[in-house]
Amino acid sequence: LNTFADKSDFLTITKRINGGTNGLADRQALYERALKVLV
């Protein structure tokens, strides 16, 4: 997963962890929100 994280490949990471893309839009929004706080 680190390789995908280094590339900011959110979709592939999501599929690997969850096996699909259910709730992807919500997770993407939360991820982007977290990045604003952390970076």
MODELLER restraints for C-alpha pairs under 7 A, 6 or more apart:
rsr = mdl.restraints
at = mdl.atoms
rsr.add(forms.Gaussian(group=physical.xy_distance, feature=features.Distance(at['CA:1:A'], at['CA:13:A']), mean=6.37, stdev=0.5))
rsr.add(forms.Gaussian(group=physical.xy_distance, feature=features.Distance(at['CA:4:A'], at['CA:13:A']), mean=6.51, stdev=0.5))
rsr.add(forms.Gaussian(group=physical.xy_distance, feature=features.Distance(at['CA:14:A'], at['CA:20:A']), mean=6.95, stdev=0.5))
rsr.add(forms.Gaussian(group=physical.xy_distance, feature=features.Distance(at['CA:14:A'], at['CA:21:A']), mean=6.67, stdev=0.5))
rsr.add(forms.Gaussian(group=physical.xy_distance, feature=features.Distance(at['CA:15:A'], at['CA:21:A']), mean=6.15, stdev=0.5))
